[in-house]
Amino acid sequence: MENVKKLGKRKLGLAQSRGDRAFDIIVNCLVVLAAIITLYPLYYVVLSSISSPNAIITGKSLLVPVDVSFASYRYVFADSRIWRGYGNTIIYTFFQTIFGTAVTVCAGYALSRKDLVGRNAIMKLVVFTMYFQGGLVPTYLVVKNLGLTDTRYVMIIMGMFSVFNLIVARTFFMSKIPDDLWEAAQLDGCGNGRFFISVVLPLSKEIVAVILLYIAVGSWNSFFNALIYLSNQKLYPLQLILREVLLAGQTIQSDVDAADIAEMQRLAATIKYAVMVISTLPIMALYPFVQKYFVKGVMMGSIKG
């Protein structure tokens, strides 16, 4: 029976040659190697966050945790700044993602319509800003004169819109929404607004997921705008607090007894890794839910463009 199956595969041209099998093996090995290179840094961060500081310094915890301890997480969760930063980041990310996605999708669809007067000129002006910008100082002066410094609004508005996201959305609509569909809707008495809400949006789940994820990840990881426009520490996002811990050499200032200060200094290395894990988990948990739409949207919005 097996010989019959093999013979049938040969007749159908399905039998692999030695070169094909060798090629498949090499490709699979490269994919596994790429996966290891990509995932190991994440694994090492988690590993270091639960290992002893001595094991991290001596390099003993490269593959498995050594002297497992969750003391660094206890110190992190005992710090009120972390919880306040978490709350601020969630607020900034939520509103920036909602408003940014709405603006990008609407603008991308409008600029994809051939009947929009002056769309090419508008698109050229928008793309122009990708290469030539006003600079940090003029931007800061504008924000300050508008009274947005040291407010939550500046964290929501700044970084909400991206020309790259607009181009991706516009390309998607140009390739996904044919003109015939709009003409058919017009014959049924459908207007622009109803056509966009009832027809375009249901067909654009992929690009909405892509833009949503792009903006959410960028907003969650952003700290530069907070560094420039915020001086009130109560408004600091989590990433700015994380930056202080990682770059400024600060340790978590917990409401603990003085006897624990030396222990906190010893745990400074593991605390940094614990903060990384805590700040990264929420955005990583979001990706699996939009991964299917994300891949489709990137392929249709970017590759076709």
VOGU-3710 file (C-alpha; in Angstrom, 3 decimals, decimal comma):
1> menvkklgkr> 0,000/0,000/0,000  2,843/2,398/0,839  4,489/1,690/-2,513  1,226/2,550/-4,261  1,031/5,863/-2,398  4,650/6,682/-3,262  4,028/5,820/-6,890  0,938/8,010/-6,931  2,886/10,943/-5,473  5,588/10,510/-8,128
11> klglaqsrgd> 2,982/10,553/-10,891  1,469/13,726/-9,423  4,896/15,315/-9,162  4,667/15,524/-5,338  7,796/13,537/-4,513  10,599/15,721/-3,151  14,137/15,423/-4,367  17,113/15,419/-2,032  17,764/19,032/-2,867  14,198/19,994/-1,923
21> rafdiivncl> 14,438/18,155/1,379  17,790/19,771/2,134  16,344/23,176/1,295  13,358/22,587/3,614  15,675/21,534/6,427  17,853/24,623/6,006  14,822/26,939/5,911  13,309/25,322/9,016  16,616/25,638/10,862  16,869/29,319/9,921
31> vvlaaiitly> 13,289/29,946/11,072  13,988/28,240/14,408  17,204/30,247/14,786  15,379/33,503/14,017  12,684/32,607/16,560  15,319/31,915/19,221  17,134/35,186/18,490  13,832/37,073/18,691  12,380/35,408/21,784  15,519/34,944/23,906
41> plyyvvlssi> 15,802/38,635/24,957  12,218/38,501/26,231  12,917/35,218/27,975  16,092/36,622/29,522  14,257/39,647/30,912  11,655/37,418/32,589  14,408/35,088/33,764  16,443/37,902/35,298  13,425/39,409/37,031  13,001/36,291/39,196
51> sspnaiitgk> 16,667/35,321/39,637  18,999/36,445/42,404  21,104/39,579/41,758  24,334/37,602/42,251  23,298/35,124/39,544  22,637/37,989/37,127  25,994/39,652/37,811  27,964/36,407/37,472  26,026/35,298/34,383  24,689/32,083/35,893
61> sllvpvdvsf> 21,073/32,742/34,919  21,414/32,664/31,154  19,149/29,672/30,528  17,346/28,846/33,763  16,453/30,956/36,817  18,801/30,712/39,786  17,559/31,139/43,382  14,045/32,067/42,285  12,656/35,043/44,181  9,796/37,472/43,579
71> asyryvfads> 11,168/40,138/45,909  11,728/42,573/43,042  8,046/42,367/42,079  7,017/43,030/45,670  9,132/46,195/45,756  7,768/47,339/42,387  4,133/46,816/43,336  4,751/48,590/46,643  5,771/51,778/44,804  2,900/54,207/44,310
81> riwrgygnti> 4,670/55,786/41,314  4,353/52,571/39,345  0,600/52,364/39,870  0,154/56,059/39,099  2,266/55,695/35,960  0,247/52,650/34,947  -2,974/54,590/35,285  -1,636/57,555/33,317  -0,318/55,336/30,531  -3,624/53,485/30,228
91> iytffqtifg> -5,492/56,795/29,938  -3,071/58,213/27,363  -2,980/55,019/25,309  -6,749/54,517/25,320  -7,742/57,995/24,172  -4,814/58,418/21,782  -5,631/55,079/20,164  -9,349/55,825/19,813  -8,926/59,360/18,448  -5,849/58,536/16,385
101> tavtvcagya> -7,490/55,527/14,727  -10,639/57,524/13,953  -8,691/60,418/12,414  -6,346/58,165/10,423  -9,071/55,904/9,028  -11,355/58,799/8,082  -8,522/60,795/6,497  -7,169/57,733/4,695  -10,557/56,953/3,196  -11,192/60,569/2,176
111> lsrkdlvgrn> -7,807/60,826/0,438  -8,435/57,533/-1,361  -11,548/58,923/-3,069  -10,918/60,133/-6,602  -13,760/62,633/-6,368  -12,108/64,551/-3,517  -11,095/67,938/-4,887  -7,394/68,653/-4,368  -6,588/65,261/-2,847  -3,210/65,049/-4,624
121> aimklvvftm> -2,174/68,480/-3,339  -3,301/67,585/0,178  -1,393/64,316/0,038  1,771/66,074/-1,132  1,539/68,540/1,756  1,038/65,702/4,240  3,974/63,699/2,861  6,099/66,877/2,914  5,859/66,897/6,717  7,563/63,485/6,841
131> yfqgglvpty> 10,808/65,017/5,591  10,638/68,629/6,755  9,386/69,535/10,218  9,328/72,681/12,285  11,748/71,395/14,885  11,520/70,714/18,593  11,820/74,299/19,862  9,070/75,820/17,642  6,829/72,842/18,432  7,379/73,311/22,157
141> lvvknlgltd> 6,609/77,033/21,903  3,369/76,322/20,059  2,324/73,740/22,647  3,219/76,110/25,479  1,332/79,054/23,968  -1,717/76,832/23,575  -1,549/76,077/27,303  -1,111/72,339/26,798  2,094/71,825/28,771  1,666/69,857/31,996
151> tryvmiimgm> -1,745/68,580/30,924  -3,074/65,199/29,895  -4,238/66,678/26,597  -0,715/67,115/25,281  -0,009/63,410/25,819  -3,139/62,481/23,889  -2,759/64,953/21,015  0,994/64,675/20,407  1,783/61,508/18,525  -1,859/60,755/17,802
161> fsvfnlivar> -1,437/61,139/14,030  1,221/59,569/11,824  1,733/60,167/8,110  2,971/56,599/7,709  -0,269/55,240/9,166  -2,223/57,530/6,850  -0,390/56,228/3,787  -1,015/52,628/4,845  -4,725/53,314/5,389  -5,078/55,232/2,109
171> tffmskipdd> -3,375/52,451/0,142  -5,649/49,873/1,740  -8,819/51,754/0,815  -7,627/52,342/-2,754  -7,052/48,616/-3,263  -9,888/47,207/-1,153  -12,844/49,514/-1,880  -13,580/49,611/-5,633  -15,305/52,543/-7,292  -18,052/50,227/-8,539
181> lweaaqldgc> -19,126/49,621/-4,955  -19,617/53,344/-4,385  -21,522/53,713/-7,649  -23,833/50,853/-6,721  -24,449/52,437/-3,315  -25,290/55,752/-4,973  -27,936/54,058/-7,099  -29,562/52,843/-3,878  -29,617/56,393/-2,514  -26,672/55,934/-0,147
191> gngrffisvv> -24,752/59,054/0,888  -21,090/59,444/1,746  -21,521/59,125/5,489  -23,775/56,106/5,363  -21,562/54,428/2,746  -18,503/54,887/4,957  -20,185/53,574/8,111  -22,304/50,789/6,610  -20,079/49,537/3,808  -16,478/50,710/4,146
201> lplskeivav> -15,879/50,113/7,851  -17,227/46,505/7,882  -14,853/45,731/4,985  -11,902/47,418/6,702  -11,463/45,472/9,934  -7,911/44,550/8,938  -6,645/48,082/8,450  -8,461/49,334/11,549  -6,703/46,621/13,571  -3,343/47,578/12,046
211> illyiavgsw> -3,721/51,288/12,785  -5,084/50,553/16,253  -2,120/48,346/17,116  0,435/50,765/15,647  -0,908/53,692/17,645  -1,426/51,682/20,840  2,112/50,272/20,820  3,635/53,648/19,992  1,644/55,401/22,700  2,369/52,743/25,325
221> nsffnaliyl> 6,131/52,847/24,681  6,405/56,623/24,278  8,284/58,659/26,856  9,854/61,504/24,826  6,747/63,701/24,708  6,295/63,306/28,464  9,965/64,168/28,981  9,596/67,386/26,979  6,117/68,624/27,856  5,519/67,351/31,413
231> snqklyplql> 7,151/68,551/34,609  4,436/67,373/36,997  5,452/63,886/38,151  1,842/63,010/38,882  1,219/63,062/35,130  4,246/60,938/34,212  3,486/57,817/32,142  4,906/54,468/33,127  7,608/54,550/30,471  9,086/57,787/31,822
241> ilrevllagq> 9,292/56,245/35,267  10,888/53,195/33,678  13,376/55,456/31,936  14,361/57,006/35,244  14,921/53,574/36,706  16,962/52,272/33,770  18,937/55,325/32,628  19,132/57,616/35,623  20,193/54,772/37,910  17,303/55,295/40,289
251> tiqsdvdaad> 15,814/52,544/42,371  12,214/52,155/43,380  11,330/54,462/46,251  8,953/52,247/48,219  7,270/53,063/51,484  9,350/50,541/53,418  11,406/50,561/56,565  14,925/51,967/56,552  16,281/48,501/57,278  15,190/47,391/53,808
261> iaemqrlaat> 17,074/50,101/51,916  20,248/48,005/51,616  18,215/45,072/50,314  16,575/47,354/47,759  19,980/48,515/46,562  21,048/44,907/46,155  17,896/44,133/44,197  18,292/47,161/41,911  19,243/44,996/38,914  16,312/42,615/39,253
271> ikyavmvist> 13,938/45,518/39,905  14,818/46,960/36,498  13,914/43,697/34,795  10,718/43,402/36,824  9,644/46,876/35,707  10,302/45,857/32,097  8,108/42,783/32,444  5,289/44,693/34,130  5,322/47,471/31,528  5,474/45,101/28,537
281> lpimalypfv> 2,883/42,472/29,445  -0,307/44,490/28,696  0,672/45,443/25,156  1,939/41,920/24,430  -1,366/40,507/25,660  -3,211/42,706/23,151  -1,377/41,419/20,087  -2,851/37,865/19,874  -6,374/39,284/19,625  -5,584/41,451/16,583
291> qkyfvkgvmm> -2,827/39,326/15,029  -5,086/37,834/12,351  -6,343/41,216/11,191  -2,894/42,748/11,645  -1,227/40,371/9,173  -3,990/40,823/6,576  -3,965/44,591/6,942  -0,191/44,903/6,614  -0,153/42,681/3,526  -3,011/44,504/1,816
301> gsikg> -2,093/48,018/2,986  1,677/47,911/2,630  2,604/45,286/0,064  0,002/46,370/-2,481  1,082/49,960/-1,977
//
